[in-house]
Amino acid sequence: METQKNIFYNVLLAISQVLLPILTFPYLARVLGPEHLGVLNFAESYARYFVLVAAFGIPIYGVREVAKLQNNKEKLRKLFLEIFAINLITTFILSIIFYFSILFVDKLNQEGVLFYWSLLFFFMQLFVFEWFFIGLKQFKYMALRYFFLRIIFIISVFVFIKSSADYLIYMQLQFALNLLLAIVNIYYIFKFIDFKKVSFKNIDIRKHIKPLSYLFLTIFFISIYLQLDTVILGFFTDSESVGYYSTALKLNKLLIAVFAAISAAMFPKMMNLLQEGKVEQFNTMIQNCFYIIISLSLPTAMLVYLCAPEIVQILFGSNFERAILPLQITAPIIVIVSLSTIFGFQILSALSKDKHILISAMLGTIVSILFSILLIKQYKENGEAFIIFLTEITVCVSFIYFSRKHFSINKFTIILLHQVAAIIPLILFVLTIKYLVINIYVRIIYISISSLAWYFVLHYFILPNSIIKTQFLKLTSKQLNS
């Protein structure tokens, strides 16, 4: 029951992260326009690249280690101080590099004030502590915290951003949001860490360096193709291309976050099962997670691909027509990244196979750099979209290859074939509606209703032993009995 609640709150958090930005993103796209939105996304991506490097592998390592020590307050306090100290050092060093890059790189210096605010935004990420709260399974707190703070942020966007000249205010609001987040997190963390008993005598950060180094190199290589794509596009093309590409990718990344939330919520429980030697139960959880992820991500990706023109028109307007093709090219990564989360995060990371994760990330980086040289200047946002698609396939295939050495995935093939067959009727429904219904808004409503109806029938009446049906009935039954 605890795991189901964690999944519920973490999915609620991820859905909030999808739906709440959708309230502001179309507004920002229309008010700021492709050029200013591109500059803004360039600055934010540049800052997030530093965030990934400064994290030094902590988002994965921290969750894993906190989950192991969640029942030992003394060791947990010591672990928190050691990991936070490492993060503080890396953040401080990279803040200096960030500052001097603004001074001496012309592309950044042209929008100096914007990038100084993005520097402050970067520094505040030190106090997010997601690795700590996920490891302790504090998903309810994380969901509620994000929801209320994001509502304040959304209201602020509509109040303060009125024209294209206000793009700087958006980054200021991002900083203010993270400042509030830091204050709330620091207050809440006192529930778990007794700072009165803190002693720095036994603090040893050196023992974490080796495992973190593997994960840091992994994160570094992943960041080259995951975060540096927008940065490279910004340096070698124009702001409009960045605007179109980032618009398409941001929508798909928001959807990916929903499915990643399911895996993240199950991870602490999986670590407990491994620690207790319950390998069979661990294997069952992996299989159930695969079933749920494929059942949800495959039709979602197909709907995004087929309805890309309608999505762009409704959310962003006719000025963003060039975002349609990048959105379609990157739609499959909704499935690909979701699978990578299972095989990379849940299996390889849980088994501490950090070297295999690193090799996979390096392969992805090589593919990304090679094709960036060949495609970006000529094909701009479409070339970058194809690159990220090809890169994610490479990484996912590598994860699956290494996972097979430690975990049997034979049953996964049958599940995958069932779900691929299940999207064929969905494709026919969508194409028929697109052909018959002229009004774009009515068309999307009909497609949404028919898609939900088909998948309800599929999982409740057609597919044998549907995990989605089983989990939903268990959850509703316990809610009714409680």
Summary of the structure (lengths in Angstrom):
residues: 482
radius of gyration: 22.4
end to end distance: 11.6
largest distance: 72.8
contacts: 1645
relative contact order: 0.11
helix: 88%
strand: 0%
